[in-house]
């Protein structure tokens, strides 16, 4: 019986970690897109 509780806890932790990595990847993509947009805006401002 105890092994199933441990397995359940492990699976919950694994799902939570996967969710956090997904959010991390999404935030990194948004940051890189924003930085690229800012670079192009600065490039356009230079004479």
Number of C-alpha atoms within 10 A of each C-alpha: 5 7 8 9 10 11 11 12 12 12 12 12 12 12 12 12 12 12 12 12 12 12 12 12 12 11 12 12 12 12 12 11 12 12 12 12 12 12 12 11 11 10 10 9 8 6 4
